[in-house]
Amino acid sequence: MSPSSEVEVVLPAALHARPAAEVVRVAAGFRATVEVRHGDRSAPARSALRLMSLGAKAGATVTVHAAGDDATGAAEAVATALRLTK
């Protein structure tokens, strides 16, 4: 069984093109599969278009879920990227 990790994040800004691109850049540095969830929707962290389609606005809570060898580091790195969005 591969390790997994989950982190909740309150977004300081809407998940639009620039922050979505930063999340994709960060997620690409890991082998783990990373997913961002908002409500009943989810998107892979390596797809800017799918991330933007979540419709997450400033103040929304999203969950970052990662699975794989480096899941903990991947989840934390993506969560940090989301917290720093402006």
ZAROZA-217593 format. One record per atom (N, C-alpha, C): residue in one letter; atom name; x, y, z. Coordinates in steps of 0.05 Angstrom, whole numbers. Atoms other than C-alpha are relative to their C-alpha. Layout:
# ZAROZA-217593
+------+-------+--------+--------+--------+
| dolo | rovex |     c1 |     c2 |     c3 |
+------+-------+--------+--------+--------+
|    A |    CA |      X |      Y |      Z |
...
+------+-------+--------+--------+--------+
//
This chain:
# ZAROZA-217593
+------+-------+--------+--------+--------+
| dolo | rovex |     c1 |     c2 |     c3 |
+------+-------+--------+--------+--------+
|    M |     N |     17 |    -24 |      0 |
|    M |    CA |      0 |      0 |      0 |
|    M |     C |     18 |     25 |      0 |
|    S |     N |    -16 |    -25 |      1 |
|    S |    CA |     29 |     68 |    -19 |
|    S |     C |    -11 |     20 |     20 |
|    P |     N |      8 |    -20 |    -20 |
|    P |    CA |     28 |    125 |     31 |
|    P |     C |    -18 |     21 |    -13 |
|    S |     N |     16 |    -22 |     10 |
|    S |    CA |    -22 |    181 |     25 |
|    S |     C |      0 |     22 |     22 |
|    S |     N |      0 |    -23 |    -17 |
|    S |    CA |    -30 |    250 |     56 |
|    S |     C |    -22 |     19 |     -8 |
|    E |     N |     22 |    -19 |      6 |
|    E |    CA |    -86 |    301 |     61 |
|    E |     C |      3 |     25 |     17 |
|    V |     N |     -3 |    -25 |    -14 |
|    V |    CA |    -84 |    375 |     79 |
|    V |     C |    -23 |     18 |     -9 |
|    E |     N |     21 |    -20 |      7 |
|    E |    CA |   -140 |    427 |     83 |
|    E |     C |     13 |     28 |     -1 |
|    V |     N |    -11 |    -26 |      4 |
|    V |    CA |   -126 |    497 |     58 |
|    V |     C |    -22 |     20 |     -4 |
|    V |     N |     19 |    -22 |      5 |
|    V |    CA |   -166 |    562 |     62 |
|    V |     C |     14 |     19 |    -19 |
|    L |     N |    -13 |    -16 |     21 |
|    L |    CA |   -151 |    600 |     -2 |
|    L |     C |      0 |     30 |      6 |
|    P |     N |     -1 |    -28 |     -4 |
|    P |    CA |   -128 |    672 |      6 |
|    P |     C |    -11 |     16 |    -24 |
|    A |     N |     10 |    -12 |     25 |
|    A |    CA |   -149 |    687 |    -66 |
|    A |     C |    -13 |    -22 |    -17 |
|    A |     N |     13 |     19 |     17 |
|    A |    CA |   -190 |    654 |   -120 |
|    A |     C |     21 |    -17 |    -15 |
|    L |     N |    -19 |     18 |     15 |
|    L |    CA |   -158 |    595 |   -157 |
|    L |     C |     -3 |      6 |    -30 |
|    H |     N |      1 |     -9 |     29 |
|    H |    CA |   -149 |    631 |   -224 |
|    H |     C |     26 |     -9 |    -14 |
|    A |     N |    -22 |      9 |     17 |
|    A |    CA |    -95 |    623 |   -278 |
|    A |     C |     27 |      0 |     13 |
|    R |     N |    -27 |     -2 |    -11 |
|    R |    CA |    -33 |    647 |   -243 |
|    R |     C |      5 |    -19 |     23 |
|    P |     N |     -5 |     19 |    -21 |
|    P |    CA |    -41 |    608 |   -178 |
|    P |     C |     -3 |    -29 |     -9 |
|    A |     N |      3 |     28 |     10 |
|    A |    CA |    -65 |    546 |   -216 |
|    A |     C |     26 |     -8 |    -14 |
|    A |     N |    -26 |      7 |     14 |
|    A |    CA |     -1 |    549 |   -259 |
|    A |     C |     22 |     -5 |     21 |
|    E |     N |    -20 |      5 |    -21 |
|    E |    CA |     41 |    553 |   -195 |
|    E |     C |     -4 |    -27 |     13 |
|    V |     N |      6 |     26 |    -12 |
|    V |    CA |      6 |    492 |   -166 |
|    V |     C |      9 |    -22 |    -19 |
|    V |     N |     -9 |     19 |     20 |
|    V |    CA |     19 |    454 |   -231 |
|    V |     C |     31 |     -2 |      1 |
|    R |     N |    -30 |      0 |     -1 |
|    R |    CA |     93 |    474 |   -228 |
|    R |     C |     10 |    -15 |     24 |
|    V |     N |     -8 |     13 |    -25 |
|    V |    CA |     99 |    451 |   -156 |
|    V |     C |     -6 |    -30 |     -1 |
|    A |     N |      8 |     29 |      1 |
|    A |    CA |     61 |    385 |   -167 |
|    A |     C |     17 |    -16 |    -19 |
|    A |     N |    -16 |     14 |     20 |
|    A |    CA |    104 |    368 |   -227 |
|    A |     C |     27 |     -9 |     12 |
|    G |     N |    -25 |      8 |    -13 |
|    G |    CA |    164 |    362 |   -180 |
|    G |     C |     -1 |    -25 |     17 |
|    F |     N |      4 |     23 |    -16 |
|    F |    CA |    136 |    301 |   -146 |
|    F |     C |    -10 |    -24 |    -16 |
|    R |     N |     11 |     24 |     13 |
|    R |    CA |    121 |    229 |   -166 |
|    R |     C |    -28 |     -6 |      9 |
|    A |     N |     26 |      6 |    -11 |
|    A |    CA |     59 |    226 |   -123 |
|    A |     C |    -22 |     11 |    -18 |
|    T |     N |     24 |    -10 |     13 |
|    T |    CA |    -10 |    235 |   -153 |
|    T |     C |    -14 |     19 |     20 |
|    V |     N |     11 |    -20 |    -18 |
|    V |    CA |    -39 |    299 |   -124 |
|    V |     C |    -27 |     10 |    -12 |
|    E |     N |     27 |     -9 |      8 |
|    E |    CA |   -112 |    320 |   -127 |
|    E |     C |     -9 |     22 |     19 |
|    V |     N |     11 |    -22 |    -16 |
|    V |    CA |   -146 |    384 |   -103 |
|    V |     C |    -31 |     -3 |     -2 |
|    R |     N |     29 |      4 |     -2 |
|    R |    CA |   -218 |    377 |    -79 |
|    R |     C |    -13 |     26 |     11 |
|    H |     N |     16 |    -22 |     -9 |
|    H |    CA |   -270 |    432 |    -71 |
|    H |     C |    -29 |     -8 |     -2 |
|    G |     N |     28 |      9 |      0 |
|    G |    CA |   -340 |    412 |    -50 |
|    G |     C |      0 |    -29 |    -11 |
|    D |     N |      2 |     27 |     12 |
|    D |    CA |   -360 |    352 |    -92 |
|    D |     C |     16 |     -3 |    -26 |
|    R |     N |    -17 |      1 |     25 |
|    R |    CA |   -310 |    368 |   -148 |
|    R |     C |     29 |     -5 |      8 |
|    S |     N |    -28 |      4 |     -4 |
|    S |    CA |   -238 |    347 |   -155 |
|    S |     C |     15 |      4 |    -26 |
|    A |     N |    -16 |     -5 |     24 |
|    A |    CA |   -181 |    362 |   -203 |
|    A |     C |     29 |     -9 |      6 |
|    P |     N |    -28 |      7 |     -4 |
|    P |    CA |   -111 |    335 |   -213 |
|    P |     C |     16 |     26 |      2 |
|    A |     N |    -16 |    -23 |     -4 |
|    A |    CA |    -59 |    384 |   -189 |
|    A |     C |     19 |      7 |    -23 |
|    R |     N |    -17 |     -5 |     24 |
|    R |    CA |    -22 |    378 |   -255 |
|    R |     C |    -16 |     11 |    -24 |
|    S |     N |     16 |    -11 |     22 |
|    S |    CA |    -79 |    409 |   -296 |
|    S |     C |    -11 |     27 |      9 |
|    A |     N |      9 |    -27 |     -6 |
|    A |    CA |    -87 |    484 |   -292 |
|    A |     C |    -30 |      5 |     -7 |
|    L |     N |     28 |     -4 |      8 |
|    L |    CA |   -153 |    483 |   -330 |
|    L |     C |    -19 |    -14 |     18 |
|    R |     N |     17 |     15 |    -18 |
|    R |    CA |   -183 |    430 |   -286 |
|    R |     C |     -1 |     13 |     28 |
|    L |     N |     -1 |    -14 |    -26 |
|    L |    CA |   -160 |    467 |   -223 |
|    L |     C |    -18 |     25 |     -1 |
|    M |     N |     17 |    -24 |      3 |
|    M |    CA |   -193 |    531 |   -248 |
|    M |     C |    -30 |     -7 |     -2 |
|    S |     N |     28 |      8 |      3 |
|    S |    CA |   -257 |    493 |   -264 |
|    S |     C |    -13 |     -8 |     27 |
|    L |     N |     11 |      5 |    -27 |
|    L |    CA |   -265 |    478 |   -189 |
|    L |     C |    -17 |     23 |     10 |
|    G |     N |     15 |    -24 |     -8 |
|    G |    CA |   -291 |    549 |   -181 |
|    G |     C |      5 |      8 |     29 |
|    A |     N |     -7 |     -7 |    -28 |
|    A |    CA |   -256 |    558 |   -114 |
|    A |     C |      6 |     30 |      2 |
|    K |     N |     -3 |    -29 |     -4 |
|    K |    CA |   -261 |    631 |    -92 |
|    K |     C |     17 |      5 |     25 |
|    A |     N |    -15 |     -8 |    -24 |
|    A |    CA |   -222 |    669 |    -39 |
|    A |     C |    -16 |     -7 |     25 |
|    G |     N |     14 |      8 |    -24 |
|    G |    CA |   -239 |    642 |     30 |
|    G |     C |    -11 |    -28 |      0 |
|    A |     N |     10 |     27 |      2 |
|    A |    CA |   -259 |    574 |      4 |
|    A |     C |     20 |    -20 |     12 |
|    T |     N |    -17 |     21 |    -11 |
|    T |    CA |   -232 |    512 |     37 |
|    T |     C |      2 |    -22 |    -21 |
|    V |     N |     -5 |     22 |     18 |
|    V |    CA |   -200 |    461 |     -9 |
|    V |     C |     17 |    -21 |     14 |
|    T |     N |    -16 |     21 |    -11 |
|    T |    CA |   -169 |    394 |      7 |
|    T |     C |     20 |    -10 |    -20 |
|    V |     N |    -21 |     11 |     17 |
|    V |    CA |   -104 |    370 |    -22 |
|    V |     C |      5 |    -29 |      8 |
|    H |     N |     -4 |     29 |     -5 |
|    H |    CA |    -98 |    294 |    -27 |
|    H |     C |     22 |    -10 |    -18 |
|    A |     N |    -22 |     11 |     16 |
|    A |    CA |    -34 |    260 |    -49 |
|    A |     C |      3 |    -30 |      7 |
|    A |     N |     -5 |     29 |     -4 |
|    A |    CA |    -18 |    186 |    -58 |
|    A |     C |     25 |     -7 |    -15 |
|    G |     N |    -25 |      9 |     13 |
|    G |    CA |     49 |    154 |    -74 |
|    G |     C |     24 |      3 |     19 |
|    D |     N |    -24 |      1 |    -16 |
|    D |    CA |    120 |    149 |    -50 |
|    D |     C |      6 |     26 |     15 |
|    D |     N |     -6 |    -25 |    -13 |
|    D |    CA |    129 |    223 |    -35 |
|    D |     C |    -25 |     17 |      5 |
|    A |     N |     26 |    -12 |     -3 |
|    A |    CA |     57 |    238 |    -18 |
|    A |     C |      0 |     23 |     21 |
|    T |     N |      0 |    -21 |    -21 |
|    T |    CA |     70 |    277 |     46 |
|    T |     C |     13 |     26 |     -9 |
|    G |     N |    -13 |    -23 |     10 |
|    G |    CA |    119 |    324 |     14 |
|    G |     C |    -16 |     14 |    -22 |
|    A |     N |     16 |    -11 |     22 |
|    A |    CA |     75 |    333 |    -47 |
|    A |     C |    -24 |     15 |     10 |
|    A |     N |     24 |    -13 |    -11 |
|    A |    CA |     12 |    349 |     -7 |
|    A |     C |      8 |     26 |     14 |
|    E |     N |     -9 |    -24 |    -14 |
|    E |    CA |     50 |    399 |     37 |
|    E |     C |      9 |     22 |    -20 |
|    A |     N |     -9 |    -20 |     20 |
|    A |    CA |     83 |    433 |    -23 |
|    A |     C |    -23 |     13 |    -16 |
|    V |     N |     23 |    -11 |     15 |
|    V |    CA |     18 |    440 |    -62 |
|    V |     C |    -17 |     17 |     19 |
|    A |     N |     16 |    -16 |    -19 |
|    A |    CA |    -18 |    465 |      1 |
|    A |     C |     14 |     27 |      5 |
|    T |     N |    -15 |    -25 |     -3 |
|    T |    CA |     37 |    517 |     11 |
|    T |     C |     -4 |     18 |    -24 |
|    A |     N |      5 |    -16 |     25 |
|    A |    CA |     30 |    539 |    -62 |
|    A |     C |    -28 |     13 |      0 |
|    L |     N |     28 |    -10 |     -1 |
|    L |    CA |    -45 |    547 |    -52 |
|    L |     C |     -3 |     22 |     21 |
|    R |     N |      2 |    -20 |    -21 |
|    R |    CA |    -36 |    587 |     13 |
|    R |     C |     13 |     26 |     -9 |
|    L |     N |    -15 |    -23 |      9 |
|    L |    CA |     11 |    635 |    -23 |
|    L |     C |    -12 |     13 |    -25 |
|    T |     N |     12 |    -11 |     24 |
|    T |    CA |    -36 |    649 |    -82 |
|    T |     C |    -10 |     29 |      5 |
|    K |     N |      9 |    -28 |     -2 |
|    K |    CA |    -51 |    722 |    -94 |
|    K |     C |    -12 |      8 |    -26 |
+------+-------+--------+--------+--------+
//
